[in-house]
Amino acid sequence: MRIAMIGSGYVGLVTGACFSEFGFNVTNVDQDVKKIQDLERGKIPIYEPGLDSLVQHGRAAGRLSFTTDLSGAVNQADIVMIAVGTPTRRGDGYADLSYVYQAAEQIALALNGYTVVVTKSTVPVGTCRKVAKIIEKTRPDLKRGIDFDVASNPEFLREGSAISDFMRPDRIVIGTDSNRAKELLSKLYRPLYLIETPIVFTSIETSELIKYASNGFLAMKIAFINQMADLCEKAGADIQELAKGIGLDGRIGRKFLNVGPGYGGSCFPKDTLALSRTAHDFNSPLTLIDAVVEANDSRKKEMAGKIIAALKGRGDIKGKTISVLGITFKPNTDDLRDAPSLVIVPELLKAGLKVKVYDPLYYAGSERLGYATDLDGVEWSINAYASMQDADCVVILTEWNEFRALDLDRIKTLLNAPQGFKPLMIDLRNIYKPSEMEEIEYVSLGRGKIAA
Ligand SMILES: NC(=O)c1ccc[n+]([C@@H]2O[C@H](COP(=O)([O-])OP(=O)(O)OC[C@H]3O[C@@H](n4cnc5c(N)ncnc54)[C@H](O)[C@@H]3O)[C@@H](O)[C@H]2O)c1
C-alpha cells in the first residue's frame, strides 16, 4: 500500500515516518522546498525526540521518501492524507482552510485509480465533504465511491511524545461513509490491532467533531485547574494537593490538572476558537468553550502582572532584569506557536524590564532564533545560569527537565536582591516545593497561605 502525505510538518512528518515504520511505502510531500531539501539531506526541520532515527530508518529501508512533487506522489498512492496547517484565520478566529482546499484541488488533478483522500488535519465539521466537492468540481470525470472516497482521520499525537503517541494511541478515529475506504483504512491501522488499539468508526461529521471536542475538553480542564489555583491562593489551600485529591477520582482523571501560565501551542488555542465559531454558526453556542478561551487569554496577561507585582513588592522596577527560563509552550518541542511566552515576555518588556532568556532549544547562538522574532528585544543567554547572572528575578515558564534540579546555592549567588530581601524565583509550573526554598523568595501558583 502506498501513502502520499501532503504536508510534512509536525503531524505529516511524524505520521509519515511512523507509517513507513509499519512497513508501508510513504511519500512525504511539502511545498516548502527548503524543508524537503533538508529532509533529503537527513536534516530534520523540527525538534521531536526520536524522529531523526525513525526517518533515517524509513529512508534506509527505501520506504520513506520526500518530494515537492505532489502530483507524482498522489498519482501512485492508494491513500492520500492531507496534513497541512489549519491555523486561525486572521481577524475572525475561524480555522483558515485555504491550505486544505488548495491541497484538495492539487490532489484532484493528480488522482489516478481508486484512492481514499483522508483529512488528517484538524478541520471543522463539514470540511471533509467540502474536500469531496472540490475534487468532484476540479475533476468532473471522477465519481465519488468509484474513483475516490473521502474520510476523516484526526490525529491526536502530542508534540514532545509524538512517536509513542502515534505508535501506542488511546484510540484511532475514522469517519467515512464508504465501506471500501473503511476497509483500506482498517488495513492501514492493522499494525495497531496487535496492541488492541480501539478503532472508532463513525460518520465523517462525528469524527471531525470528536477532534475538536477532545481538544476543547482538555483545554477546559487546564482552564479549570488554573482558576482553581487562583481560588486556592486566596483561600489558603494548595492546588497540588487539590489536583491530586480530585484527579484520583476515576471520573476526573489525573492528567491535564497541572497548573500553569495558560495553555498554548499549535492546537488548543486555535482549536478552541474554531470550535466556538463553529458552534455559533450552527446556532448552538458552546458557552463553556467561549469562557475557556477568554479565561486562557486573560491568564497569560495575569501571569505577566504577577511577575511585575512580585518585583514591585521589592522596590522600583525601573532598570530591573528578569531571567526567563523556557519559552516553548511545553518541554521537548521547539514549537513556539501561541506559546504563553509570546504574551508574557512582551508584557515584561513593555513594563520597561530587561529580559534575558534561555531555552534548551532557543539560546544564544541557536539556529532557531530566526523563528523567535516575536521575542525581539530580549537578550539570549547560552544557559540557565548565564541568564540569571545579575538578574533581579528568575521566572520558570516551561518545565524543561533541565530546570527541575537547578543548583539553588548557585542561583542565590547569581541573582541580585535588594537589602533585606531574598533572591526571587517565580515558578509558573510549580516544579519546586516551597519547603526547598528557605533562602529564596519563591512565588508559585495556587499555594495559598493562611495568616496564623
Ligand atoms: N502539531 C500538533 O501537535 C498537532 C496534533 C494533532 C493535530 N494537528 C493538526 O494537524 C495539522 C497540521 O499541523 P502541523 O502542526 O503539522 O502543521 P505545520 O505547519 O507544522 O505543517 C504543515 C505543513 O504543510 C505544508 N503545506 C501546506 N500546504 C501544502 C500543500 N498544498 N502541499 C504540500 N505541503 C503543504 C506546509 O509547508 C507545512 O510544512 C493541523 O490541522 C493541526 O491542527 C497538529
The ligand as an ORCA input file, in Angstrom:
! r2SCAN-3c Opt
* xyz 0 1
  N       1.152     19.934     15.869
  C       0.414     19.102     16.590
  O       0.760     18.730     17.719
  C      -0.890     18.559     16.037
  C      -1.504     17.478     16.668
  C      -2.700     16.973     16.142
  C      -3.257     17.571     15.008
  N      -2.655     18.637     14.436
  C      -3.252     19.207     13.222
  O      -2.528     18.734     12.088
  C      -2.480     19.748     11.072
  C      -1.036     20.042     10.709
  O      -0.405     20.606     11.841
  P       1.180     20.780     11.921
  O       1.483     21.223     13.299
  O       1.826     19.558     11.369
  O       1.365     21.988     10.877
  P       2.749     22.510     10.251
  O       2.518     23.948      9.963
  O       3.895     22.091     11.099
  O       2.880     21.708      8.873
  C       2.056     21.909      7.768
  C       2.915     21.692      6.522
  O       2.067     21.631      5.384
  C       2.760     22.212      4.283
  N       1.783     22.522      3.221
  C       0.777     23.429      3.257
  N       0.077     23.371      2.100
  C       0.655     22.410      1.330
  C       0.391     21.888      0.039
  N      -0.617     22.327     -0.710
  N       1.208     20.932     -0.438
  C       2.243     20.463      0.290
  N       2.539     20.912      1.527
  C       1.743     21.870      2.042
  C       3.449     23.409      4.893
  O       4.531     23.853      4.101
  C       3.913     22.823      6.255
  O       5.212     22.276      6.169
  C      -3.246     20.942     11.647
  O      -4.578     20.887     11.215
  C      -3.171     20.719     13.140
  O      -4.235     21.311     13.833
  C      -1.476     19.130     14.907
*
